[in-house]
Amino acid sequence: MADRSGVTRYRYTNLSAALRDRRSPLREYLDRTFPAVRAVQSDYRSRVGAIVVPSEGADPALVGVAFDLGVRLRLEPERVPAIATIAFGAMPHRQAVIREVGHEAGRSALANDAAGFARACWALALCVQVYRDGGIGPDSALYRLVRADRFTAADLLAVAGAAAIGELIGLDDLARRRFLPRLRRPWYLGPTFDASALCAADADLIADHLLIDIKTRLGPRDPRTGVRSDRLPAADIRQLVAYALFDTSDRFGVREIGIYSARYGELVTRPLRETLDLLAGRPVDLPHERAEVRRLLAGGGPTEPV
């Protein structure tokens, strides 16, 4: 499918949609080429210990977004994540309010104000949710603020409840001790890739040739002991592999891939090429596979389900 500029574009709007559909050309390619996931899953499970930050009842999806934004702000406190303002492009006043919240997050980070930092990250996460959902839903805390004409920095910073603040403080503290000290420059926050022009995709973080996906999942509970433990779904493996293959020009020079299990405080990394060989059950020609992915994306596929 070509747009008006003549550029051929993949019919799926984003990588997540392409990976969810087992019939998409990209998903079929990944399943066929890199099927041997069990050894990688077993290795991951053996390296992640006990849960450190359990749920206190906050919305798990928003906790994940807020923590991801918090990592970015810890690394670059003066840079407001642009993704928080995208949905408000036609409303400069609201964009200014969001940037004010972002600056407050940066100030709180520098001042070691853990609760203030958590409140700001939660407010920014609500704004990101507007972009991802395509609007402000009636269940969003922002809906009430907009209806009451109270979309101000002070009101946004007051939205987070005790459960959200508690979880984010715990995740942030754990990351500052076990995750952030392991990151090395140069780093790229929310990087996009060459093939993102054909199928939208942005990763969480690349730091010194290490591609990292951040997960805040709780993990399943053992029915006998009641103890939670983390697992690595095949979907997470496909996502990391896709990111690495989307970097068709090797711009980022990714040499390792990893998952940071935020509630468990564990960064599990693996060499990229060794992992691809293990998943494929044979030596993998990385430039060839990247070219194959680009060909698949340029050739299109089934129309995205509504």
N, C-alpha and C positions, 0 to 999 in steps of 0.2 A: 504494500500500500504506500503510495507516494503522496506527500503533501504538496501544497502549491509551489513550493520552492524546488520540487523535483526530487527531494530527499526521500528515500524509501524508509518507512518507519514500521516498527513492529506493531502489531495491532493491539497488544496488551498495553494498558496505560502505565503499568509499573511492574517491577520485578516480582513483588509479592503476589500480584494477580497471576502472573505467568507461572510461578512455582506452585500455587494452589491447585491449578487445573492440570490434572494428570495427562490430559490430551494436548496440552500446549507443546509446540515443537521444542521449546527449551527444557521443559520438565521431562519430556520423553528422552531427550538427549542426555540429560544428567542421570536419569534412572538407568539408562542403557550403558552409559560410559563409566559411571562411578557407582556401581551397585553395592560394593562390599563395605557396608557401613558398620558392621557389628564390632570389628576390632577397634575402630576409632571410638565407638560408643563405650565399649568396655574399658578402654584406657582412660577415658574421661571420668567415668564413674569411679574408678579406682583412685583418682587424684583429687576428688572433691570430698571434703570432710563433712562435718556436721553443720546444720543450719545455725547461723549466728543472729540473723535479724528476721524473726518471724513476722507474720502479719498482725497488725493491730486493728484491722477492719477497713482500711482505706481502699479506694478503688485501685485494684492491682494494675490496670492499664495506665492510669494516670501516674501512679507511683513510678512505673517504668519510664514514662516520658520525662517526668520531673527529675528523676535521678540522672538520666542521660544528659539533660540540660545542665544539671549540677556538675557533672564531670567536665563538660565543656567550659563552664564558668570557673571551675577550680583551676583549669589549665590556662585559661585566658580571661581573667576577671573583668577586663575592660571591654570585652567584645560581647555585645548582646547577640544571642543566637538569632539569625535572620529568620529562621523558620517560624519563630513566634509571631512575626508581624505580617507574614505573607497573606493571610486571610483578610487582612484589614487594609489592603493596598489602596482602596478607594476612600479610606477614612483616615486622613492624616492625623486628626486629633487623637484617635484611638491608637494609632501607631506610636505617637509621641508618648502616650500613657504607658504603653507596653515597654517602650525603650526606657522610660523612667523606672519601671519595675526591674528591668534588666540591670540598670545601673545600680539599683539598690541591692540586687543580688551580688554584684561585684563588690560593692562596699562592705556588705555583710561578710563575704568570703575573706576579704582582707582584714576585717576587724575580728574574725573568729566568732561572729554572732551566729551560732548554729541554728537557732530557731528562726531568726530573721532570714537567713539563707534558705531554709526549708520553705518558709512562706512564699518567698519570691519565686523559687523554682516551681512550686505548685501553681502559682498564678500564671507563670509562663507556660506551663504544661496545659492549662486550660485553653490558652490562646492557640497553642499548637493543635489541640484537639479540634478546634473550629476549622482549621485548614484541612485536617485529615478527614473530618466528617462532612465537609462541604457546607457548613453552616453551624449556627448556634442552636443546639437542640433544647427542647423544653426542660430536659433533665439536667442541663448544665448550670452550674452556679453563675456563669456569665449571663445566662438568660434573664435571671432575676435582676442582675445589675443593669443590664441594658433596658429592661422594661421600666425600671425605676429611675432611669437616666443618672446612674451612679457609677459609670465606667471611669473611675478615677484610680490612681495608683494606690491611694490609701485603702479604698474599698477592695481592690484586687488583692492587696497584701493581707486583708483580713479574712479571706475566703477559706483558707486551709483550716481543717479541723484538727483536733488533738491527735487523732490516729494518723493522719497524713504527716503531721509535723514529727511525731514520734518515729515513724518508720523512716522518713527521710533523714532525720538526724542520725539514726542508727546506721543507715546505708552509707551516708557521707563519712561518718567517723571511721567505719570499716575500710572504705575505699582510700581514705587518707593514710591509713596505716599499711594496707596490704596491696593496694593497686596502683595508686598514683606514683608512689616512689619508684615503681618499676618501669615507668614510661620514660622514653628518651626522645629528644628532638632529633630530626624535625618531626613534628606531628601535624596531622591534618584532621580537622574536626568536621564531621559530616561530609567526607569526601565523595565526589561523584567521579565517574569513570568515562573512558572514551565511549563505550557502548551505552552509557546512560542517555545519550542523544537518541538512541533507537528504542530504548525501554528504560524508563526512569528508575534509577537505583542510586541510593546513597548509603554508605556504610556509617557506622558509629564513629570509628576512629582508626587512624593509621599512625603508628608511632615508630619511627626508625625501622621501617621495612616490616613492621608487625601489624597485620590487619586484625582488628579486634571487634567482636560483636559483644555487646553488653546485654546481659539477661538478668531480670529481677524476679524470675519465677520462683515460686515456693518449693516446687518439686512434689512428687507424690508422697503420700503418707503410707507407711507400712501398716497393713491392716492388723498385724499381730502385735507390733510394738508401739504403734502410733507415732513413730519417729519419721520425720521427713528426710528425703535424700534427693539430690539433684540427678537428673537424667539428661542425656543429649539426644533430642529427637532427630530423626533423619532430616527433617525439614531445616534444622539449624545447620547441618552439614551441607545440604544443598545450597543454602543461602551464602555461606562462606565461600564455597567453591565458585558459585556464580559471581560473587564480587571479584574474586581473583581473576576469573576468566574475562570479566568485563573490562579489565585494565589491559586492553588489547595492545597498547603501545609500551606496556611495562613502565608507565610514567612513575608509578610509586615504588617500583622495585620491590614488590612484596616478596619476602623470603620466608615469613612465618605467618601462620594464622592462629587465632586464639579466641577463646570465649572467657569473658569475665563473669563469673557467677556471683552477682552482687550480694545476695543474701547469705552466701556461704563464704564470701571473701576470698575466692580462689580464682586466679588467672591461669587457665590451662592453655598452653601453647604447643604447637607442633610445626615442624618444617613443612613448608608448602609442597615442595616437589615430592618429598617422601610420602606425605599424606595422599597426594593425588595418585602416586604409584600404588599405594596400599588400597585405596578405594577402587581403582581400576583393575587391580590384579595383574598389572603389567607396567613396564616403563612408559611414562606419558611424555609425549612431545608437547610441552606447554605452548610454544608459539603456534603449533598446528591446531591445538584445541581452542586457543583464543580466536584464531581465524575461523574455525568452524562455528563457534558461538556467534561471531559477528555475521557470518553468512546466514545462520538461522534467523537472527534478528532482522536482518535486512530483507530476508525472504518472506517475512510475515508468518501468520498462523491463523488459527480460528479466531473469530471475533470474540472479544471479551464478554463473558456472560454478564447479564444485567443483574 
